[in-house]
């Protein structure tokens, strides 16, 4: 790990999208396709309310208000861009950003250490994810469930996580027409942005 505690995700090639172990895939996750990624770093934890307040000076969260170790929520993609801009200004030599959807999925699957689990780190959703069955109807402090193969927590629950990519429902069909996609960044435009992971009030996706 680098000094700031991020996890190094070694690059590799993986199958992105609706693979054989997945359940209830949406059409926007099909067809599965090959993606190759370079090395990157990712935080092992979701951004907390305490970290958000330290940078932004306020806390927009409502699910577990004033829980500094709980993930920040109730933030738009644009809000996150403002946070990243301020964080980078406070962190000379760093260049923080949201992961691409491909990076997010590769990290959630365990990267080159993947064991092919249904959820990020386990086939048992309760072991790795705060969801509607175990959350007590609120977000929970980060890092309390089991981590995945790379030591990353909460990628299948607690709060949905923003990615950098624009969202288009049939983008995977375009990717499937190429043999292998290298470091994809998603479509050039779209009606919204990609979010992944599942949440405390639902199930993982």
PEUR-V689174 format. One record per run of one state. SS is the DSSP state (H for helix, E for strand, - for the rest). FROM is the first residue (numbers start at 1). TO is the last residue. If there is no record, write none. Layout:
ss->[SS/SS]
from->[FROM/FROM]
to->[TO/TO]
//
This chain:
ss->[-/E/-/E/-/H/-/E/-/E/-/E/H/-/E/-/H/-/H/-/H/-/E/-/E/-/H/-/E/-/E/-/H/-/E/-/E/-/E/-]
from->[1/7/10/12/17/27/30/33/38/40/43/48/49/57/70/72/77/90/101/109/111/114/119/120/122/123/125/129/141/142/161/168/171/177/181/183/187/188/192/197]
to->[6/9/11/16/26/29/32/37/39/42/47/48/56/69/71/76/89/100/108/110/113/118/119/121/122/124/128/140/141/160/167/170/176/180/182/186/187/191/196/205]
//
